[in-house]
């Protein structure tokens, strides 16, 4: 029988990635408390308090808008709905130059969004879900082809789901396969599209799995790790976000690759306060460098804007 190392190499894992299993084994030592020697619960309590003041400031609310990947992922999405989504993302706040970070849609609607953006002579990124969204339960070749098609149609960001069964199978998680599949997704994106890997944390069962998939995704080349599809029964939570941000911090410390990985909270974020929770958590664990759209995103539909924008108008007047 082939050794674990031999089997991992047979799946085209780079020799430098052999530390993945070692990192997962260190989970309990790494994911304990936050910088500053306070407990996770103390951090969350402080975040809940700070968020109340955070959302009263105009600059903070505008910053939250700039983090949003404005999303529609409904079975009845039409070209017209996607065009209206682009319009809203480009000018979400009356009288302000702030805009959303991107629009996020299904692959079949990418061309509609790209054409609408071009009509405004703008460079708003168009993100597409892919990889067998939302379940990931499709053949790998099918999932990779979907990514390539979305990029060919103009998507510059790909939000790809993982096959959660690779982690959840009864014989134990196959981290080598998880790494290898994400590496193939990275390759399918090409040089011009950023890859966000969706963990679906509510279906991964425990924090060790969340940490493991986070590390596998980053080592395989993901530009972002993202909490949820928005279709699971349990979507984004502060606990899952804390584990993911801790994994990002660890990856940054390891300096495996000369790049920083972003974090995206998605699923159930409908109010300014909820958005602020994730922004403040990311800042607490990862620092001010992550307080920009290049490294922090919020996946949300129009209702989040509908909550933030009236608050901005009240402040303005």
Buried (B, 14 or more C-beta within 10 A) or exposed (E): EEEEEEBBBEBEBEEEBBBBBEBBEBBEEBBEEBEEEEEBEEBBEBBBEBBEEBBEEBEBBBBBBBBBBBBBBEEEBEBEBBBBBBBBBBBBBEEBEBBBBBBBBBBBBBBBBBBBBEEEEEEBBBBBBBBBBBBBEBEBEEBBBBBBBBBEBBBBBBBBBBBBEBBEEEEEBBBBBBBBBBBBBBBBBEEEBBBBBBBBBBBBEEBBBBBBBBBBBBBBBBBBBBBBBBBBEBBBBBBBBBBBBBBBBBBBEEEBEEEBBBBBBBBBBEBBBBBBBBBBBBBBBBEEEBBEBEBBBBBBBBEBBEBBBEBBEEEEE
